[in-house]
């Protein structure tokens, strides 16, 4: 059974940065594309960014130019570097690969 565990969330001021991590129990990022999603209170879960096995990336318009998705296959870990954070980035962030989801990590952007 594959497990994904997110970490790195927290409270940050507008304009600040956070790096989220997604640790996988197996070497799944070699075999599956992965994505970061987020869900704000009262809203549906939305795609933030994806990365394929050959490192092709795709971003939601809201993330372009501010967020960077990456993977480290040696560490079985995926990352989401988030810069220039805005209050509207406040949400629970989830990582996903194939049918597997993490439990989420809360990101709050507030002064």
C-alpha positions in Angstrom: 0.0 0.0 0.0 1.4 3.3 -1.1 1.3 6.2 1.4 1.8 9.9 0.6 2.6 12.2 3.5 2.6 16.0 3.0 4.5 18.4 5.2 5.7 22.0 5.2 2.4 23.9 5.6 1.9 26.6 8.1 1.1 30.3 8.6 2.9 32.8 6.4 2.5 36.5 5.7 1.5 37.7 2.3 4.5 37.8 0.0 6.2 35.0 1.9 7.3 31.6 0.8 6.7 28.0 1.8 8.0 24.7 0.5 5.7 21.7 0.7 7.0 18.2 0.6 5.2 15.0 -0.3 7.0 11.8 0.9 6.0 8.6 -0.7 6.4 5.2 0.9 7.6 3.7 -2.4 9.4 4.9 -5.5 6.2 5.8 -7.3 7.3 9.0 -8.9 9.4 7.1 -11.3 6.2 5.4 -12.6 3.4 7.9 -12.2 2.9 11.6 -12.8 2.1 13.5 -9.6 0.2 16.6 -8.8 -0.5 19.1 -6.1 -4.1 20.1 -5.4 -5.7 22.4 -3.0 -9.0 22.9 -1.4 -10.1 26.1 0.2 -13.1 26.3 2.7 -16.3 26.1 0.8 -14.7 25.4 -2.5 -14.0 22.4 -4.6 -10.6 20.8 -4.8 -8.5 22.3 -7.6 -5.4 21.4 -9.5 -2.3 23.5 -8.6 0.5 21.8 -10.6 1.5 18.6 -12.1 4.8 16.9 -13.1 5.2 13.9 -15.4 7.7 11.1 -15.1 10.0 12.9 -17.5 9.7 16.1 -15.5 7.3 18.0 -17.8 5.3 20.5 -15.6 2.0 22.2 -15.9 0.5 24.9 -13.6 -2.8 26.4 -12.9 -2.9 30.0 -14.0 -3.0 31.1 -10.4 0.3 29.3 -9.8 2.2 30.2 -12.8 5.3 32.3 -12.1 5.0 31.8 -8.4 5.0 28.0 -7.7 7.5 25.4 -8.8 6.8 21.6 -8.7 9.6 19.1 -8.6 10.5 15.6 -7.6 13.5 13.9 -6.1 13.2 10.2 -7.1 16.2 9.3 -4.9 14.3 10.5 -1.9 10.9 9.5 -3.1 9.7 13.0 -2.4 7.9 15.7 -4.4 8.0 19.3 -3.6 5.9 22.5 -4.2 7.9 25.7 -3.8 5.5 28.5 -3.3 6.7 32.1 -3.5 4.9 35.5 -3.4 2.0 33.9 -1.5 -1.3 35.6 -1.4 -4.3 35.3 1.0 -6.2 33.5 -1.7 -3.6 30.7 -1.6 -5.0 29.7 1.8 -6.1 26.1 1.5 -5.4 22.5 2.4 -2.8 21.3 -0.1 -2.8 17.6 -1.2 -0.4 15.6 -3.2 -1.6 12.9 -5.5 -0.1 10.1 -7.7 -2.4 7.8 -9.6 -5.1 6.6 -7.1 -3.1 7.7 -4.0 -3.7 10.9 -2.0 -2.0 12.4 1.0 -3.8 13.6 4.0 -3.2 17.3 3.2 -1.3 20.1 4.8 -2.8 23.4 5.8 -1.4 26.6 4.3 -2.6 29.9 5.7 -1.5 33.2 4.2 -2.4 36.1 6.5 -1.0 39.1 8.1 
